[in-house]
């Protein structure tokens, strides 16, 4: 029994520096997560002024689930900062969007991507009144050099439902 205890103690002592080094190592995803989270806060408010600084010049905003959706003027596929900002402005003017708050149930981060999974609770102005609609959503934000280079949405539009106060 003493031999086992001595061996276990030796193993713990040998592994302790490695464990401490792993615990002390910074998470390499920290910047990606920080940029994506700050971007998502501005995006949920549809704050074009704040969003301007997040996008790389050649960024892309893409929602492949918006293709062929009844009632949509065009698919949401914008290339370049200016086109993305114009697209976001069109969300307000063409669709009456006021805000797009998310209820995130799961967030998964990689080295350059952060996926937000949950529900978007869109606030839409219709005939002067704010109405809310919930849609299941997966949003993936890709970050490089501290800038958003891609915003990709997968929205289950047919599963949308009104939210009653």
N, C-alpha and C positions, 0 to 999 in steps of 0.2 A: 504494500500500500504506500509506503514511503517512497518507493521507487517511482510509482505512478504520479504521486504528488510532485516530486522533484522534476520529473519529465514535463508534466503539465506546466509547472512554474517556469521552466526553461523555455518552453514553446511560447508562452505568453510574453515573456521578456524579449524573445527574438522577434515576435510579430508586432509588438507595441510600436516601434518606430515606424513601421510600414502603415499600420492602422492610423497613427497620428498624422502621417504624411498625407494619406488619403483624405482624412477628415479636414485637414487644413487646406487642401488644394481648392482653388476657386472653381466655381462651376463655369465652364466655358460658354454656357448658354446665357449667362446673366445679361449681357448687352442685348442679345437678340430678344429675350423676354421683355426687358425694359422698354426697348423701342416699340415692340409690337403692342405691349399693354398701353403705352402712352398714345400710340396711334389709334388703337381701338377706342380709347376714351374720347378722342377728338372725332373719330368717325361716327360714333353713336350719337353725337350731337350734330352731325353733318356740318361741322364747323370748317368751312372752306379755308378761312384765314389760317387756322391752326394746322390744317391738313397740308397746306402748301409746303411747309418745311419738312414734312415727313417723306414725301415722294422723291425718288431718284428721277432724273430727267426722262429716262426711258422706261419708267415703271408701267406696269399693266394692271388693270382692274378687270377681272373676268368672272362672269357668272354663266357657266355653260348650261345651267338649268333654266336660264331666262330665254333660251332659244325656243321659238315657236309657241310661246305662251300667249294665250288669248288676252287681249287688252294691253299688251306691252307694245309701245311704239317701235321699239327696236331692241335687239338683245343688248345686254350690258357687257360690252367688250370695248374697253377704252385703252388706247396705247399712248403713253406719254403723260407727263404731269398735267399739262394744260387740258388735254382731252379728258383725263380723269376728273379734274375739277369742274369742267363743263358738264360732265356726266352727273356728278353729284348735284350740281345746280339744277340739272334737269329732273332729278328725283324730286326736288322740291316743287318746281314749276309744273312739270307734266303729270306727276302722280300725287302731289299734295303732301309728300312726306315732310314731317316736322322733325322727328327724331327716330332713331332705330336702336333703342336700348336692347342689350343682350342679357339673357339669363344663361350664364355659362354653367353647364353641369360638369364638363370635363375640359381640361386644358392640357395639351401635350406639346412639349417643346423639343426641338432638335437643335442642331448647331445653327441653322439658318431659317428654320420654319417654326411657327407656333400655330397650332390648330385649336380653334375655339369651337366647342361642340355644345349645342343647347338649343335655345329658342330665341328668335329675334321678336321683339314685341313692338312692331312698327306703330308709330303714331302718325295718323294721316288726317289732314284737314279736309273735310268734306262738307260743302255748303256752310262754311264758317264754324263748324264744330269739329273737335278732335275726336276721332275714333281710333280704337286700338285693335290690332290684329296680331296674332301669334303664328309664327311659322317655324317648324324645325329647321335648323341651319347648322352647317359646318363651314367655318371661315378659316382659311389658311393664309397667314401672313408670312411672306418671305422677306428676310432682311439681309442686306449686305452693305458693309461700309457705314453702318449706322442709319441707313435709309431703307424705306419700304420699296422693294423692287417688284413685288407682286401681291395683290389682294385677290384671292380666289374664293368665291362663294358657291356653296351648293345648298340651295333652298328648296324645300319640299313645298312649292307653292300650292299644289292642289290640297295639301293637308292643312292649309291655313284656316284659322278660325277667329271669329270676333272675340274680343275680351270685353266682358261686361263689367262695368264699375262695381 
